[in-house]
């Protein structure tokens, strides 16, 4: 199934319709969620590691 995405172009009168496959959109969203979870996991892990280092220094 194909849907359209509106992309505004300057000046506002011109609007370009970009075709977008819904399946690809879902895959893009899923991949974005995976990357976000990975970054979150890494930042939490780094934060814990920093806390451990501070505890060792005390």
PyMOL commands that set and color helices and strands:
alter all, ss='L'
color gray80, all
select helices_A, chain A and resi 22-57
alter helices_A, ss='H'
color red, helices_A
select strands_A, chain A and resi 2-8+15-21
alter strands_A, ss='S'
color yellow, strands_A
deselect
rebuild
show_as cartoon
